[in-house]
Amino acid sequence: MARYVDGFVVPVPTKNLDAYRRMSRKCGRIWMEYGALEYVECVADDVKPGKLTSFPQAVKLKADEVVVFSWIVYKSRRQRDSVNAKVMSDPRLASMMDPKAAPFDAKRMFWGGFKGLVEM
């Protein structure tokens, strides 16, 4: 069953990790309420800078930050587009997505949508 995944990489100041976790739990509940199959947020544990590229380099990680790698799983891109339209119009999310109040630097976050290739 090929699914669709939105993936995110975010630099989070270590001191803001608890605030980020609280925000993520709230966001996860909203995404799941609208139909996402999975909502996962992971904090870097064994992530080193590479010679050419890496997670830390991709977000221009600062000494007091940690990389968070996240993904949301959907049945299909069509279902993802439907879920995200509902999520983005939900007033609960608007209050959490204010860049000035976010516990991370949204300018260095990156994301994208991915079609399933192999699932085991």
A tleap script that builds the chain and sets N, CA, C and O, in Angstrom:
source leaprc.protein.ff14SB
mol = sequence {
  NMET ALA ARG TYR VAL ASP GLY PHE VAL VAL
  PRO VAL PRO THR LYS ASN LEU ASP ALA TYR
  ARG ARG MET SER ARG LYS CYS GLY ARG ILE
  TRP MET GLU TYR GLY ALA LEU GLU TYR VAL
  GLU CYS VAL ALA ASP ASP VAL LYS PRO GLY
  LYS LEU THR SER PHE PRO GLN ALA VAL LYS
  LEU LYS ALA ASP GLU VAL VAL VAL PHE SER
  TRP ILE VAL TYR LYS SER ARG ARG GLN ARG
  ASP SER VAL ASN ALA LYS VAL MET SER ASP
  PRO ARG LEU ALA SER MET MET ASP PRO LYS
  ALA ALA PRO PHE ASP ALA LYS ARG MET PHE
  TRP GLY GLY PHE LYS GLY LEU VAL GLU CMET
}
set mol.1.N position { 0.848 -1.189 0.000 }
set mol.1.CA position { 0.000 0.000 0.000 }
set mol.1.C position { 0.885 1.241 0.000 }
set mol.1.O position { 1.460 1.577 1.035 }
set mol.2.N position { 1.009 1.919 -1.115 }
set mol.2.CA position { 1.807 3.142 -1.192 }
set mol.2.C position { 1.081 4.266 -0.462 }
set mol.2.O position { -0.093 4.533 -0.719 }
set mol.3.N position { 1.777 4.902 0.428 }
set mol.3.CA position { 1.207 6.020 1.180 }
set mol.3.C position { 1.932 7.298 0.794 }
set mol.3.O position { 2.866 7.275 -0.008 }
set mol.4.N position { 1.502 8.403 1.365 }
set mol.4.CA position { 2.105 9.696 1.096 }
set mol.4.C position { 2.617 10.259 2.408 }
set mol.4.O position { 1.955 10.143 3.440 }
set mol.5.N position { 3.796 10.870 2.371 }
set mol.5.CA position { 4.434 11.366 3.589 }
set mol.5.C position { 4.866 12.808 3.399 }
set mol.5.O position { 5.486 13.148 2.391 }
set mol.6.N position { 4.540 13.656 4.366 }
set mol.6.CA position { 5.130 14.987 4.453 }
set mol.6.C position { 6.281 14.881 5.431 }
set mol.6.O position { 6.099 14.392 6.546 }
set mol.7.N position { 7.467 15.330 5.035 }
set mol.7.CA position { 8.631 15.284 5.904 }
set mol.7.C position { 9.109 16.687 6.228 }
set mol.7.O position { 9.006 17.593 5.401 }
set mol.8.N position { 9.636 16.866 7.447 }
set mol.8.CA position { 10.081 18.173 7.928 }
set mol.8.C position { 11.412 18.029 8.658 }
set mol.8.O position { 11.647 17.025 9.331 }
set mol.9.N position { 12.275 19.019 8.527 }
set mol.9.CA position { 13.501 19.095 9.308 }
set mol.9.C position { 13.550 20.499 9.901 }
set mol.9.O position { 13.423 21.492 9.184 }
set mol.10.N position { 13.736 20.571 11.220 }
set mol.10.CA position { 13.601 21.831 11.956 }
set mol.10.C position { 14.749 22.004 12.940 }
set mol.10.O position { 15.055 21.071 13.683 }
set mol.11.N position { 15.406 23.186 12.971 }
set mol.11.CA position { 16.376 23.453 14.020 }
set mol.11.C position { 15.644 24.027 15.242 }
set mol.11.O position { 14.923 25.018 15.123 }
set mol.12.N position { 15.826 23.415 16.397 }
set mol.12.CA position { 15.135 23.854 17.610 }
set mol.12.C position { 16.174 24.181 18.683 }
set mol.12.O position { 17.022 23.344 18.991 }
set mol.13.N position { 16.119 25.386 19.254 }
set mol.13.CA position { 17.023 25.671 20.369 }
set mol.13.C position { 16.787 24.661 21.497 }
set mol.13.O position { 15.644 24.379 21.856 }
set mol.14.N position { 17.855 24.131 22.043 }
set mol.14.CA position { 17.749 23.122 23.097 }
set mol.14.C position { 16.870 23.617 24.236 }
set mol.14.O position { 16.081 22.851 24.789 }
set mol.15.N position { 16.999 24.894 24.592 }
set mol.15.CA position { 16.204 25.446 25.697 }
set mol.15.C position { 14.709 25.481 25.375 }
set mol.15.O position { 13.888 25.605 26.284 }
set mol.16.N position { 14.344 25.374 24.090 }
set mol.16.CA position { 12.935 25.425 23.670 }
set mol.16.C position { 12.354 24.050 23.361 }
set mol.16.O position { 11.224 23.947 22.884 }
set mol.17.N position { 13.117 22.996 23.628 }
set mol.17.CA position { 12.667 21.657 23.244 }
set mol.17.C position { 11.357 21.262 23.929 }
set mol.17.O position { 10.500 20.647 23.295 }
set mol.18.N position { 11.184 21.599 25.200 }
set mol.18.CA position { 9.919 21.282 25.876 }
set mol.18.C position { 8.755 22.052 25.265 }
set mol.18.O position { 7.671 21.498 25.078 }
set mol.19.N position { 8.975 23.326 24.954 }
set mol.19.CA position { 7.916 24.123 24.311 }
set mol.19.C position { 7.600 23.563 22.931 }
set mol.19.O position { 6.437 23.525 22.531 }
set mol.20.N position { 8.624 23.129 22.199 }
set mol.20.CA position { 8.410 22.524 20.887 }
set mol.20.C position { 7.614 21.229 21.023 }
set mol.20.O position { 6.716 20.963 20.223 }
set mol.21.N position { 7.940 20.427 22.030 }
set mol.21.CA position { 7.211 19.170 22.270 }
set mol.21.C position { 5.738 19.458 22.551 }
set mol.21.O position { 4.861 18.785 22.010 }
set mol.22.N position { 5.465 20.449 23.389 }
set mol.22.CA position { 4.062 20.795 23.691 }
set mol.22.C position { 3.327 21.241 22.424 }
set mol.22.O position { 2.196 20.823 22.176 }
set mol.23.N position { 3.978 22.094 21.625 }
set mol.23.CA position { 3.374 22.558 20.379 }
set mol.23.C position { 3.126 21.377 19.439 }
set mol.23.O position { 2.070 21.289 18.813 }
set mol.24.N position { 4.098 20.475 19.343 }
set mol.24.CA position { 3.974 19.320 18.448 }
set mol.24.C position { 2.831 18.407 18.849 }
set mol.24.O position { 2.107 17.903 17.991 }
set mol.25.N position { 2.665 18.193 20.137 }
set mol.25.CA position { 1.538 17.363 20.596 }
set mol.25.C position { 0.207 17.970 20.188 }
set mol.25.O position { -0.695 17.265 19.736 }
set mol.26.N position { 0.090 19.283 20.350 }
set mol.26.CA position { -1.147 19.966 19.940 }
set mol.26.C position { -1.344 19.843 18.430 }
set mol.26.O position { -2.441 19.532 17.967 }
set mol.27.N position { -0.281 20.087 17.665 }
set mol.27.CA position { -0.373 19.981 16.205 }
set mol.27.C position { -0.722 18.549 15.802 }
set mol.27.O position { -1.577 18.333 14.944 }
set mol.28.N position { -0.065 17.587 16.416 }
set mol.28.CA position { -0.325 16.187 16.098 }
set mol.28.C position { -1.771 15.803 16.314 }
set mol.28.O position { -2.357 15.089 15.501 }
set mol.29.N position { -2.354 16.276 17.411 }
set mol.29.CA position { -3.775 15.976 17.668 }
set mol.29.C position { -4.662 16.548 16.565 }
set mol.29.O position { -5.629 15.912 16.145 }
set mol.30.N position { -4.327 17.757 16.096 }
set mol.30.CA position { -5.122 18.384 15.038 }
set mol.30.C position { -4.995 17.583 13.744 }
set mol.30.O position { -6.005 17.272 13.112 }
set mol.31.N position { -3.757 17.241 13.339 }
set mol.31.CA position { -3.561 16.471 12.101 }
set mol.31.C position { -4.276 15.118 12.174 }
set mol.31.O position { -4.927 14.700 11.216 }
set mol.32.N position { -4.151 14.448 13.305 }
set mol.32.CA position { -4.793 13.134 13.454 }
set mol.32.C position { -6.316 13.265 13.432 }
set mol.32.O position { -7.007 12.423 12.859 }
set mol.33.N position { -6.828 14.307 14.048 }
set mol.33.CA position { -8.276 14.544 14.056 }
set mol.33.C position { -8.822 14.661 12.634 }
set mol.33.O position { -9.936 14.217 12.355 }
set mol.34.N position { -8.037 15.260 11.739 }
set mol.34.CA position { -8.484 15.454 10.362 }
set mol.34.C position { -8.131 14.302 9.436 }
set mol.34.O position { -8.453 14.354 8.249 }
set mol.35.N position { -7.475 13.258 9.946 }
set mol.35.CA position { -7.307 12.067 9.139 }
set mol.35.C position { -5.892 11.575 8.876 }
set mol.35.O position { -5.724 10.552 8.212 }
set mol.36.N position { -4.867 12.263 9.371 }
set mol.36.CA position { -3.510 11.748 9.185 }
set mol.36.C position { -3.418 10.365 9.831 }
set mol.36.O position { -4.045 10.111 10.860 }
set mol.37.N position { -2.639 9.477 9.225 }
set mol.37.CA position { -2.484 8.121 9.751 }
set mol.37.C position { -1.440 8.059 10.856 }
set mol.37.O position { -1.588 7.293 11.808 }
set mol.38.N position { -0.387 8.860 10.737 }
set mol.38.CA position { 0.683 8.913 11.736 }
set mol.38.C position { 1.211 10.334 11.812 }
set mol.38.O position { 1.193 11.065 10.822 }
set mol.39.N position { 1.680 10.722 12.984 }
set mol.39.CA position { 2.337 12.014 13.192 }
set mol.39.C position { 3.522 11.734 14.099 }
set mol.39.O position { 3.338 11.319 15.244 }
set mol.40.N position { 4.741 11.955 13.604 }
set mol.40.CA position { 5.948 11.577 14.341 }
set mol.40.C position { 6.921 12.748 14.379 }
set mol.40.O position { 7.165 13.389 13.357 }
set mol.41.N position { 7.475 13.025 15.549 }
set mol.41.CA position { 8.522 14.043 15.718 }
set mol.41.C position { 9.670 13.373 16.455 }
set mol.41.O position { 9.461 12.765 17.505 }
set mol.42.N position { 10.885 13.477 15.915 }
set mol.42.CA position { 12.062 12.837 16.505 }
set mol.42.C position { 13.176 13.866 16.680 }
set mol.42.O position { 13.401 14.707 15.811 }
set mol.43.N position { 13.867 13.786 17.814 }
set mol.43.CA position { 14.981 14.691 18.068 }
set mol.43.C position { 16.295 13.967 17.766 }
set mol.43.O position { 16.453 12.787 18.077 }
set mol.44.N position { 17.231 14.695 17.155 }
set mol.44.CA position { 18.512 14.109 16.753 }
set mol.44.C position { 19.237 13.504 17.950 }
set mol.44.O position { 19.289 14.090 19.031 }
set mol.45.N position { 19.789 12.327 17.728 }
set mol.45.CA position { 20.546 11.632 18.768 }
set mol.45.C position { 21.931 11.251 18.252 }
set mol.45.O position { 22.912 11.327 18.991 }
set mol.46.N position { 22.012 10.848 17.008 }
set mol.46.CA position { 23.273 10.433 16.401 }
set mol.46.C position { 23.360 11.077 15.021 }
set mol.46.O position { 23.272 10.393 14.002 }
set mol.47.N position { 23.531 12.391 14.998 }
set mol.47.CA position { 23.528 13.167 13.763 }
set mol.47.C position { 24.766 14.064 13.767 }
set mol.47.O position { 24.879 14.982 14.579 }
set mol.48.N position { 25.679 13.786 12.861 }
set mol.48.CA position { 26.927 14.543 12.803 }
set mol.48.C position { 26.990 15.360 11.514 }
set mol.48.O position { 26.382 14.988 10.511 }
set mol.49.N position { 27.720 16.467 11.542 }
set mol.49.CA position { 27.929 17.218 10.296 }
set mol.49.C position { 28.680 16.356 9.292 }
set mol.49.O position { 29.562 15.583 9.667 }
set mol.50.N position { 28.335 16.485 8.032 }
set mol.50.CA position { 29.004 15.726 6.987 }
set mol.50.C position { 30.074 16.553 6.312 }
set mol.50.O position { 30.311 17.702 6.686 }
set mol.51.N position { 30.722 15.969 5.316 }
set mol.51.CA position { 31.726 16.709 4.555 }
set mol.51.C position { 31.069 17.629 3.533 }
set mol.51.O position { 31.533 18.746 3.304 }
set mol.52.N position { 29.986 17.154 2.918 }
set mol.52.CA position { 29.292 17.953 1.912 }
set mol.52.C position { 27.917 18.409 2.370 }
set mol.52.O position { 27.532 19.557 2.153 }
set mol.53.N position { 27.172 17.497 3.009 }
set mol.53.CA position { 25.825 17.839 3.462 }
set mol.53.C position { 25.443 16.950 4.634 }
set mol.53.O position { 26.020 15.881 4.833 }
set mol.54.N position { 24.474 17.398 5.399 }
set mol.54.CA position { 23.987 16.650 6.560 }
set mol.54.C position { 22.775 17.389 7.121 }
set mol.54.O position { 22.454 18.497 6.691 }
set mol.55.N position { 22.121 16.770 8.068 }
set mol.55.CA position { 20.995 17.445 8.727 }
set mol.55.C position { 21.458 18.749 9.395 }
set mol.55.O position { 20.826 19.784 9.184 }
set mol.56.N position { 22.536 18.738 10.190 }
set mol.56.CA position { 22.971 19.996 10.806 }
set mol.56.C position { 23.300 21.090 9.779 }
set mol.56.O position { 22.954 22.255 9.973 }
set mol.57.N position { 23.964 20.708 8.697 }
set mol.57.CA position { 24.320 21.693 7.681 }
set mol.57.C position { 23.081 22.205 6.944 }
set mol.57.O position { 23.009 23.382 6.590 }
set mol.58.N position { 22.129 21.343 6.718 }
set mol.58.CA position { 20.931 21.730 5.965 }
set mol.58.C position { 20.139 22.833 6.657 }
set mol.58.O position { 19.526 23.667 5.991 }
set mol.59.N position { 20.148 22.845 8.001 }
set mol.59.CA position { 19.398 23.860 8.746 }
set mol.59.C position { 20.310 24.932 9.342 }
set mol.59.O position { 19.861 25.782 10.111 }
set mol.60.N position { 21.611 24.881 8.976 }
set mol.60.CA position { 22.590 25.822 9.532 }
set mol.60.C position { 22.522 25.812 11.060 }
set mol.60.O position { 22.390 26.848 11.711 }
set mol.61.N position { 22.618 24.593 11.604 }
set mol.61.CA position { 22.467 24.357 13.035 }
set mol.61.C position { 23.476 25.180 13.839 }
set mol.61.O position { 24.660 25.241 13.508 }
set mol.62.N position { 22.977 25.805 14.898 }
set mol.62.CA position { 23.818 26.573 15.817 }
set mol.62.C position { 24.194 25.687 17.005 }
set mol.62.O position { 23.572 24.649 17.230 }
set mol.63.N position { 25.198 26.093 17.754 }
set mol.63.CA position { 25.738 25.289 18.858 }
set mol.63.C position { 24.691 24.967 19.921 }
set mol.63.O position { 24.765 23.915 20.556 }
set mol.64.N position { 23.733 25.843 20.122 }
set mol.64.CA position { 22.731 25.640 21.172 }
set mol.64.C position { 21.419 25.064 20.639 }
set mol.64.O position { 20.375 25.202 21.276 }
set mol.65.N position { 21.470 24.417 19.466 }
set mol.65.CA position { 20.269 23.870 18.833 }
set mol.65.C position { 20.408 22.375 18.593 }
set mol.65.O position { 21.499 21.808 18.652 }
set mol.66.N position { 19.266 21.759 18.320 }
set mol.66.CA position { 19.200 20.349 17.973 }
set mol.66.C position { 18.282 20.211 16.755 }
set mol.66.O position { 17.360 21.005 16.572 }
set mol.67.N position { 18.540 19.207 15.933 }
set mol.67.CA position { 17.711 18.950 14.751 }
set mol.67.C position { 16.516 18.093 15.151 }
set mol.67.O position { 16.657 17.110 15.879 }
set mol.68.N position { 15.345 18.477 14.668 }
set mol.68.CA position { 14.140 17.665 14.821 }
set mol.68.C position { 13.724 17.208 13.423 }
set mol.68.O position { 13.610 18.013 12.499 }
set mol.69.N position { 13.501 15.912 13.290 }
set mol.69.CA position { 13.089 15.290 12.028 }
set mol.69.C position { 11.681 14.760 12.244 }
set mol.69.O position { 11.436 14.005 13.185 }
set mol.70.N position { 10.764 15.148 11.387 }
set mol.70.CA position { 9.349 14.834 11.596 }
set mol.70.C position { 8.702 14.358 10.311 }
set mol.70.O position { 9.160 14.668 9.210 }
set mol.71.N position { 7.622 13.595 10.472 }
set mol.71.CA position { 6.856 13.204 9.299 }
set mol.71.C position { 5.406 12.949 9.681 }
set mol.71.O position { 5.078 12.595 10.813 }
set mol.72.N position { 4.558 13.145 8.683 }
set mol.72.CA position { 3.126 12.884 8.815 }
set mol.72.C position { 2.758 11.946 7.665 }
set mol.72.O position { 3.118 12.200 6.516 }
set mol.73.N position { 2.051 10.876 7.971 }
set mol.73.CA position { 1.694 9.871 6.964 }
set mol.73.C position { 0.211 9.982 6.623 }
set mol.73.O position { -0.642 10.182 7.488 }
set mol.74.N position { -0.059 9.844 5.331 }
set mol.74.CA position { -1.422 9.902 4.806 }
set mol.74.C position { -1.661 8.701 3.891 }
set mol.74.O position { -0.719 8.016 3.493 }
set mol.75.N position { -2.926 8.457 3.563 }
set mol.75.CA position { -3.275 7.379 2.629 }
set mol.75.C position { -2.774 7.681 1.229 }
set mol.75.O position { -2.340 6.778 0.513 }
set mol.76.N position { -2.831 8.952 0.835 }
set mol.76.CA position { -2.480 9.361 -0.528 }
set mol.76.C position { -2.212 10.868 -0.534 }
set mol.76.O position { -2.479 11.563 0.447 }
set mol.77.N position { -1.683 11.357 -1.650 }
set mol.77.CA position { -1.485 12.805 -1.758 }
set mol.77.C position { -2.833 13.525 -1.743 }
set mol.77.O position { -2.971 14.600 -1.160 }
set mol.78.N position { -3.799 12.927 -2.379 }
set mol.78.CA position { -5.135 13.540 -2.399 }
set mol.78.C position { -5.677 13.690 -0.973 }
set mol.78.O position { -6.223 14.733 -0.614 }
set mol.79.N position { -5.520 12.638 -0.167 }
set mol.79.CA position { -5.991 12.696 1.211 }
set mol.79.C position { -5.162 13.702 2.000 }
set mol.79.O position { -5.696 14.421 2.844 }
set mol.80.N position { -3.858 13.758 1.730 }
set mol.80.CA position { -2.991 14.739 2.399 }
set mol.80.C position { -3.430 16.158 2.092 }
set mol.80.O position { -3.506 16.996 2.991 }
set mol.81.N position { -3.722 16.434 0.816 }
set mol.81.CA position { -4.156 17.773 0.437 }
set mol.81.C position { -5.460 18.143 1.134 }
set mol.81.O position { -5.641 19.288 1.548 }
set mol.82.N position { -6.365 17.182 1.263 }
set mol.82.CA position { -7.641 17.410 1.948 }
set mol.82.C position { -7.419 17.676 3.444 }
set mol.82.O position { -7.978 18.618 4.007 }
set mol.83.N position { -6.595 16.830 4.076 }
set mol.83.CA position { -6.298 17.001 5.505 }
set mol.83.C position { -5.634 18.354 5.742 }
set mol.83.O position { -6.038 19.099 6.635 }
set mol.84.N position { -4.617 18.672 4.941 }
set mol.84.CA position { -3.888 19.921 5.157 }
set mol.84.C position { -4.765 21.150 4.947 }
set mol.84.O position { -4.582 22.154 5.636 }
set mol.85.N position { -5.710 21.095 4.013 }
set mol.85.CA position { -6.630 22.221 3.818 }
set mol.85.C position { -7.450 22.448 5.080 }
set mol.85.O position { -7.661 23.590 5.488 }
set mol.86.N position { -7.909 21.371 5.697 }
set mol.86.CA position { -8.679 21.486 6.938 }
set mol.86.C position { -7.807 21.981 8.086 }
set mol.86.O position { -8.214 22.846 8.862 }
set mol.87.N position { -6.609 21.424 8.183 }
set mol.87.CA position { -5.689 21.819 9.254 }
set mol.87.C position { -5.353 23.303 9.145 }
set mol.87.O position { -5.396 24.031 10.137 }
set mol.88.N position { -5.021 23.741 7.944 }
set mol.88.CA position { -4.596 25.131 7.759 }
set mol.88.C position { -5.713 26.133 8.020 }
set mol.88.O position { -5.439 27.304 8.285 }
set mol.89.N position { -6.954 25.698 7.950 }
set mol.89.CA position { -8.059 26.614 8.245 }
set mol.89.C position { -8.535 26.488 9.692 }
set mol.89.O position { -9.468 27.181 10.097 }
set mol.90.N position { -7.909 25.617 10.467 }
set mol.90.CA position { -8.296 25.417 11.862 }
set mol.90.C position { -7.713 26.538 12.723 }
set mol.90.O position { -6.499 26.743 12.722 }
set mol.91.N position { -8.552 27.260 13.451 }
set mol.91.CA position { -8.058 28.382 14.265 }
set mol.91.C position { -7.087 27.964 15.369 }
set mol.91.O position { -6.294 28.784 15.831 }
set mol.92.N position { -7.138 26.709 15.796 }
set mol.92.CA position { -6.191 26.248 16.816 }
set mol.92.C position { -4.768 26.264 16.297 }
set mol.92.O position { -3.831 26.503 17.059 }
set mol.93.N position { -4.596 26.013 15.020 }
set mol.93.CA position { -3.260 25.980 14.437 }
set mol.93.C position { -2.721 27.390 14.227 }
set mol.93.O position { -1.528 27.632 14.412 }
set mol.94.N position { -3.578 28.310 13.846 }
set mol.94.CA position { -3.148 29.682 13.558 }
set mol.94.C position { -2.393 30.282 14.737 }
set mol.94.O position { -1.375 30.947 14.545 }
set mol.95.N position { -2.873 30.058 15.933 }
set mol.95.CA position { -2.222 30.634 17.108 }
set mol.95.C position { -0.846 30.024 17.355 }
set mol.95.O position { 0.016 30.666 17.956 }
set mol.96.N position { -0.630 28.786 16.895 }
set mol.96.CA position { 0.660 28.123 17.107 }
set mol.96.C position { 1.657 28.425 16.002 }
set mol.96.O position { 2.856 28.229 16.200 }
set mol.97.N position { 1.210 28.890 14.858 }
set mol.97.CA position { 2.090 29.073 13.717 }
set mol.97.C position { 2.600 30.503 13.559 }
set mol.97.O position { 3.188 30.830 12.528 }
set mol.98.N position { 2.394 31.341 14.533 }
set mol.98.CA position { 2.933 32.693 14.495 }
set mol.98.C position { 4.455 32.606 14.596 }
set mol.98.O position { 4.974 32.166 15.622 }
set mol.99.N position { 5.188 33.021 13.543 }
set mol.99.CA position { 6.647 32.893 13.563 }
set mol.99.C position { 7.305 33.579 14.754 }
set mol.99.O position { 8.357 33.139 15.217 }
set mol.100.N position { 6.706 34.637 15.248 }
set mol.100.CA position { 7.289 35.350 16.399 }
set mol.100.C position { 7.149 34.555 17.684 }
set mol.100.O position { 7.955 34.716 18.601 }
set mol.101.N position { 6.136 33.698 17.764 }
set mol.101.CA position { 5.891 32.919 18.978 }
set mol.101.C position { 6.413 31.484 18.880 }
set mol.101.O position { 6.436 30.767 19.880 }
set mol.102.N position { 6.827 31.065 17.699 }
set mol.102.CA position { 7.280 29.681 17.501 }
set mol.102.C position { 8.563 29.404 18.294 }
set mol.102.O position { 9.429 30.273 18.399 }
set mol.103.N position { 8.682 28.196 18.850 }
set mol.103.CA position { 9.880 27.857 19.621 }
set mol.103.C position { 11.044 27.386 18.743 }
set mol.103.O position { 11.914 26.653 19.215 }
set mol.104.N position { 11.069 27.801 17.468 }
set mol.104.CA position { 12.128 27.433 16.533 }
set mol.104.C position { 12.201 28.499 15.439 }
set mol.104.O position { 11.301 29.331 15.315 }
set mol.105.N position { 13.269 28.471 14.653 }
set mol.105.CA position { 13.453 29.416 13.555 }
set mol.105.C position { 12.846 28.827 12.281 }
set mol.105.O position { 13.468 28.004 11.610 }
set mol.106.N position { 11.636 29.253 11.960 }
set mol.106.CA position { 10.904 28.706 10.818 }
set mol.106.C position { 11.601 29.002 9.483 }
set mol.106.O position { 11.359 28.306 8.497 }
set mol.107.N position { 12.454 30.015 9.442 }
set mol.107.CA position { 13.152 30.346 8.196 }
set mol.107.C position { 14.158 29.262 7.811 }
set mol.107.O position { 14.512 29.136 6.638 }
set mol.108.N position { 14.621 28.479 8.787 }
set mol.108.CA position { 15.602 27.433 8.499 }
set mol.108.C position { 14.980 26.044 8.482 }
set mol.108.O position { 15.689 25.044 8.373 }
set mol.109.N position { 13.674 25.982 8.586 }
set mol.109.CA position { 12.941 24.715 8.485 }
set mol.109.C position { 12.788 24.372 7.001 }
set mol.109.O position { 12.632 25.265 6.168 }
set mol.110.N position { 12.833 23.069 6.672 }
set mol.110.CA position { 12.494 22.686 5.311 }
set mol.110.C position { 11.594 21.465 5.340 }
set mol.110.O position { 11.593 20.703 6.306 }
set mol.111.N position { 10.820 21.283 4.264 }
set mol.111.CA position { 9.813 20.237 4.230 }
set mol.111.C position { 9.509 19.866 2.785 }
set mol.111.O position { 9.923 20.551 1.850 }
set mol.112.N position { 8.790 18.787 2.626 }
set mol.112.CA position { 8.362 18.364 1.310 }
set mol.112.C position { 7.442 17.162 1.398 }
set mol.112.O position { 7.373 16.496 2.431 }
set mol.113.N position { 6.741 16.888 0.317 }
set mol.113.CA position { 5.845 15.737 0.217 }
set mol.113.C position { 6.492 14.632 -0.599 }
set mol.113.O position { 7.162 14.898 -1.597 }
set mol.114.N position { 6.290 13.384 -0.169 }
set mol.114.CA position { 6.951 12.246 -0.779 }
set mol.114.C position { 5.971 11.106 -1.067 }
set mol.114.O position { 5.150 10.748 -0.223 }
set mol.115.N position { 6.075 10.551 -2.263 }
set mol.115.CA position { 5.305 9.349 -2.621 }
set mol.115.C position { 6.032 8.139 -2.077 }
set mol.115.O position { 7.262 8.096 -2.055 }
set mol.116.N position { 5.264 7.155 -1.637 }
set mol.116.CA position { 5.866 5.914 -1.149 }
set mol.116.C position { 6.619 5.193 -2.259 }
set mol.116.O position { 6.184 5.187 -3.410 }
set mol.117.N position { 7.745 4.588 -1.911 }
set mol.117.CA position { 8.546 3.841 -2.867 }
set mol.117.C position { 8.670 2.381 -2.438 }
set mol.117.O position { 8.431 1.471 -3.231 }
set mol.118.N position { 9.046 2.163 -1.174 }
set mol.118.CA position { 9.155 0.813 -0.613 }
set mol.118.C position { 8.585 0.861 0.788 }
set mol.118.O position { 8.925 1.745 1.574 }
set mol.119.N position { 7.720 -0.086 1.103 }
set mol.119.CA position { 7.195 -0.231 2.462 }
set mol.119.C position { 7.253 -1.702 2.825 }
set mol.119.O position { 6.826 -2.559 2.052 }
set mol.120.N position { 7.784 -1.992 4.007 }
set mol.120.CA position { 7.923 -3.380 4.429 }
set mol.120.C position { 7.380 -3.553 5.837 }
set mol.120.O position { 7.407 -4.659 6.378 }
savepdb mol mol.pdb
quit
